[in-house]
Amino acid sequence: MTLNEQVDALQSRAAELKSSFEGSRHETSDKIKARIADVRAKADAAQTATHEHADDSMARAHSQWQTFKADTSAKMKELKEHIHRQRDEHDAKDAEKAAERAEDYAADSLDFAVWAIEQAELDVLDAVDARALAVAKAAETST
């Protein structure tokens, strides 16, 4: 998947999250729980697919997000500075390797973002379900 396709997929997932949230606010608890199960299954499948393509980056991103963010930023800055300094000295092969490294860093970040959106959708649906349960319990108490 190209970087452009990954960005498009991420944008599409973010739109789906918003639609899912808006739709879930008017559903029964059972319907929300069914959606949670469906989303959880999709999230598990997405995580498996992500692990197949980026096992190292997912483990690093999941367990050390702050370090990952700082390292990626520092590496990108260093890479950009190096490319700028060495622009005239680099031959085509070195430039290609530098571009591949930059694309790998970007792909790692996009993989993490997709995973984070899946997790956010689960959290949003859990929150909506909890609110629906609280409203239902409050209604039972008042009657």
ABEGO torsion letter per residue (X at the ends): XBAAAAAAAAAAAAAAAAAAAAAAAABBAAAAAAAAAAAAAAAAAAAAAAAAABAAAAAAAAABAAAAAAAAAAAAAAAAAAAAAAAAABBAAAAAAAAAAAAAAAAAAAAAAAAAAAAAAAAAAAAAAAAAAAAAAAAAAAX
